[in-house]
């Protein structure tokens, strides 16, 4: 379950027109959400509210080993931010759950707003204090231009261990670049993501291109330890043309450590999601196979979504693709003789039929994709079950997220097949390694 402040931060990005999906840091966000989801490790309770249209605060208490908690404060001058952040009773479960990420093709460069930098030069300031340790955490996001922003993160601990991390990001839609500097070992990093399919593909029989191919890389170097690091990832996103269901494939490679990873994620329906990931090490020849499943439960539908029927689409297609025929027929009536006019009219009829059939197929494909996404977005989901397992680790992670009496609830645990503290001859099939419950309430 997303933290309340994380939801506000994502609403800030949406308000200022920043795409978090078009970044190398989130290029494998779908497989991570389906396989590496977080399990609560203790009982945690959060209360949040929006005191003004620009300020938000959260109080959190937890019983992890000892009684602890935190106080969080956030300020932002983004427009309509309070209207975009809803309370726990009104927000949809899809917006506060880490789940399948929909990636849209990036056809062209991002267009700058008409009123220039005045619209996008917005800021976000975030501060968090932990108790009883008195650790401090801070973050600042500043939009500079329609394409660039600066992000600063700071962590200060009680034993005077301070870390400052700076991010400079530039996103034009086609490319995304990020420069990173951290005071921890003077770490320097560079991330780059490029979207290849910037225009409709000429290799496809359909003119409507619903696919996206992205290639990214990252380079790291610690100036104190002189330890380098790098990785590269290829991501391909598309939709099934007949059903509109999305799927994502990724391939990652780390040449220094020899890690090779591939994942396949797909929405098998609006209520189920499946993910498979295969990891292989070229140096040690170790491998691992992981699986993840999501099952959503629908509640009573308060808002019905009625997509256009196929009859209305065919009617629109007839108006769109056959309105040229009478005009072209009139222009051909001035020909030399009745035979030539009939020949030209037959030729125009054949061309119109050929083009209309192709364009109708494009419209049906686009309709299925948009209908699937609208059905998922408008669905009234009340809960979701998440399960993931790994053959090498021999574990099972179970998480339930849903709503109860206006609260957002996350409850789950992780189980292993064997324990080093137990005898291997024990008949216990699975033993719990951790378990926790998280409650969130916001107004």
N, C-alpha and C positions, 0 to 999 in steps of 0.2 A: 504494500500500500504506500502510495506517495505521501511524503510528509507535507503538512499544510504549507510550509514555506517553500517547498519545492514546487507545489502547485502554483503559488503566487509568482515564483520566478519564471515558470513556463508561461504563465499568463502575460508576464512582462515581455517575453520574447514574441509572443503572438501579437501583442498590442503594437510593438515596434516593427513588426514585419521581419523578424529574424528566424531563420529555419535551423532548428537544432539537429534535424535529420541530415542536413547537407554538411556534415562534418566528419572527419576521420575518427574522432573520438567516439562517435555513435554509429560507426559503419556496421558493427555487429550487435546493435542494440536489441534486435529481435531475438536472436538466439540466446543472448544473455538473459533477457526477460523470461524466456521459456525454460531455461535450464539452470541458470545461476541466480534465481530469485532469492531474496533475503528471507530468512526465517527468524521470527522474534525469539530472543534468548531469555526473556524474563517478562514479567507483567509490567506493561507500560501504559500510561494514560496521558493524553494530550487534550488541552482545551485551548482553542484559538478563536480569534474574532478580528474583525476589521473595525477599528475604533473610528477611523475617518476614511474618506475615499482614497487617501494616500498612505495610511499607516496600518500595519498589521502586527499582531503579537501572538505569541504562543507560550504556554506554560506546560512543561513536561515533567512528570515524576516517574521513577522507575525503581524496581526492587531487585536490581541486578547485583547480587552479592551484598551490597549495602544500599541504603536508601539514598538515591541521588536524583538529579534532575537538571533542568536548564531553563533559562528565560531567553526568549528570542524576540527581536524587534526588527521590523523591516519598514523602510520608507521608499516610495517611488512616486515620481511625477508623471508616470505614463497615463494616457487618456483611457477612461472607462475601465480601469483595472478592477475596481470594486464590483462592477457589473459582471465581469468575466469570472471572478472568483466567487463561487457559491458555497453555501453552508453544507455541512455534512448530510443534512436531510434532503437537500434539493439537488445536489450534484449527482451526475450519472456515474455509475461504477466504472464505465470505460475510461473516464477522464482521470481517475485517481488510482488506476491499476496499471502496473507495468506489464504490457501485453504486446501483441503483434503491432509493429510499426508500419504504417502505410507510407510508402515512398512514391511520390509523384515524379514523372519525368521532368527534367529541366530542359525545356526547349531553347530558351533564349536567356540572355542576361537579365538580371533583375532591373526593373525600371525604377528610376528615382522618382520620388513624389514631386508633384507640381510646385509645391511651396518650399522646396529645398530642404536645407538642414534644420529648419525650425520645427518641422514635424517629427524628425527622428532623433534629435539631440535630447534624449531622455536618459534618466539615471535611475539606478537602484542601489540602495544602501542597506546592508544586512549586518546585524550583530547578534551574537549568541554568547551567553555566559553560563558556564557549568558550575554546579555546586554539588558537594562541598569542596571540590578541587580548585575552584576559582580560575579555571582555564577559560580563555577568550578566543572566540572565532569571529572573523569579520570578512565581508565580501563587498565589493563595489563593482558595478557594471555601468559603463558609460558609452552610449552610442555617439560616435564622432561624425560619421557621414552615413548616407544610405547603405554603404557597403562595408563599413568598418565599425568595430567596437573594441573597447579595452575592458579587461576583467582583472581585478586584483583580489587575491585571497591571502588572508593572514591568519596564523595560528600562534597563540602565545600561551605557554604552559606555566604552571606554578614554579617549576625548577628552571625558569628563564631559558627555555628552549623555544626559540622563535623562528618561524618559517614564513617567508613572503614569496608568493608565486604570482607572476605577471603573465597575462595572456593578451596578445594582440591578434585579432582575428579580422580577416577580410573575406567576404562572401559575395561573389558576383552572380551566383546561381549556377554558372557553368563550372567555376573553380572556387575552391575554398582553401585559404592559407591561414596558418596559425603559427605564431612565434611564441615560445614559452621560455621563461627564465625563472628559476627557483633558487633561493639562497641556500637550500639544503644541498651541500656538496657543489654549489655553483652549477646546477644542472641546467643545460641549455637544450632546447628541443625545437623541432620544426615538423609540422604536419601539413600535408597537401592532399587534396581530393579533387579529382577531375571527373566530370560526367561526359561520357563519350557521345551518347545519343542526344545531341542537342537539337536535331531536327528529325522529322518523320523519316524512318528508314526506307530507302529505296529497294532493299532486299525483301521487304514484306509484301505480300499480296494485298494486304489491307493498308489503306492510307492512314488509318488511325493507329498511331503508335502508342501503346500503353506500357512499354518496357523502358527500363532505365539500367544502363551499364555504367558502373563507377569503379575507378581505380584510385587507391590512395596509398600513401606511405608516410612513415614517421622516422625521424632521425634524432638520436639522443647522444649527449656527451657530457660526462661529469668532469668539469675543469680541474677539480682537486684530485679525484681518483683516476682520471683519464680512462674511464670505462665507457666504451661506446655501446650503442644499442640501436636497432632498427627493425622494422617490420613492414610488410606490404600486404594489402588486402584487396581482393576483387569482389564486387557485389553486383548481382544481377537480380532485378525485381521485375516481375511481370504479372499478368492476370490471365486466367483461363478464359479464352474468348467465348466459350459456350455457357459457362456458369458465372463468370465474373469474379471467381475466387482468386485472391492474390497468393503469390508464393515468392520466396526470397532464397537465393543461393549465395553463399559466401565461400571464399577460399583465401586463407591467410597463411603467410610464411614468414618465419623468423630465421634468417640465415645464420645468425650467431649461435643460437641454441639448437638449431635444426628442427624446430617445431613446425609441423605442417597440419593445418586444421581446415576442415570443410564442414559446412552445415547446410541443412535443407529445412526450411520452415514454410508451412502452408496453412491457410485457413480452409479446413475441409468443409466447414459450414459456418454460418454466423454464430453458432454456439460452441464450436469445437476448433481447436488448433493443435497442430502436431509439429514437432521439431526433432530432428536427428542430427547428431554431430559426431564426426570421426576425427580423432587426434592421432598423429603419428610423429615419432621422433626419428629423424634420419640417422642420428649418431648412436643412440642406444637401442633402436628398433623396438621401442615400447609403443604400444597403441592403446586406445581407449575408445569405447563407443557409448554415447550418452543419448537418452531419449527424454522428451518432455511433452506433456499433454496438458491442455486446458479445456475445461468443461464449464460452460456458462449456463446459468439457470435463469429463465425468464419469469417475470412477474406479470401482474395484470397490466394490460396495455391501456394507458390513459390517452395516449396521442397516437392515432392511427395514421399510418403512412401508406398511402395508396399510390403506387407507381402508375404511370401511363400504361394503358393496355396496348396489346399488339395491334388492335384494330385502329386505335388512334395514331399509332406510329405509321402504319401502312397508309392511312389517310394523309398524314403529313408528308410521307415520302412521295405519294402521288402528286401532291401539290407542288413539292419541291423539284421533282425530277421530270415531270411531264408538262410543266407550264411553258417550256421552251418549244414544244412541238407545234402548237398552233402558229406561233410567230414565225418559226422556220418554214412552216408549210406555206404561209402567206407570201414569204419572200421568194419561195420557189415557184409560185404561181405565175410569175412573169417570165417563165422559161419559154423556149421555142417548141411549142407543141405539147399535146396532152401526154404523150408517151414519156417524154423527158421529165415532165412534172411528176408523173406517177413513179418513175424510177427514183427521182431524187427524194420523194416523200417516203418511199419504202426504205431507202438508204438511211434517211434521218430517223425513221422509226427503229431500225435495227441498232443504230448507234445509241439512241436514247434508251432502248431496252438493255443494252450491254452495260452502259454507264449506271443506269438506275439500279440494276442488280448488284453491282459492286458497291455502290454507295449505300444501298439498303443493308448489305452485309456489314458495312462499317458502322452504321447507326445501330444495328442490333447488338454488335459487339460492345459499343460504347454504352448502350442502354443497360446491358447485363452488368457491366462493371460498376456503373454509377448506382444501379438499383441495389447491388450487393452492399456497397459501402453505405448507402442511405439506410438500408435495412438494419445494418449493424449499429450505425450511429443513433438511430431513433429507437432502438430496442430498449425495453425497460428491464435490464438485468438486475437481479437482486443479490446474486452471489456467484462465485467462481471457485472451482477446485483446480489447484495446480499440483501436478505430480511430475517428478523427474528422478531418473535413476542413472547410475553409471556402472558399467560392467567391471571396470578396474577397481573402483572404490567400493563396490558392493554396498551401496547405500540407497536409501529411498527418502526423498524429500516430499513432504505433503504440506500444503498450505491452503487454507480456506479464507477467502476474503468476501465480505458482504456487508449488508446494512442490518441494523437491529435497533429499533426504537430511536431513530435519528442518529445513531452512532455508526461510525465506520470501524469494522472489526477485522482484525487479522489474527489468525490462530493457526499454528502449524508446528511441525517437529521434523527432526531428521533421525533416521534409523539406520543402523549398520548391521550387517550379517553376523559379524563376530567382534569380540572385544578383547583387547590385550589384557584386561583385568579378569576375564573369565576363562575358564578352562575350554580348550578347543573342542572337547568332547561334550560340552554342554548342549542340551537339547533346545536351548532358546533360539528360535529362528531369527529374530530381530531384537535388538535392544535399543532403547531410545538414547540418543546422544545429547539432544537438547530439545527444549520445548518452550514456547512462549505465547503470550497473548498481548495484542496491542489494541487500544481503544482510542478513537479520535472523535472529538466533538468540536464543531466550529459553527459560528453564526456569521 
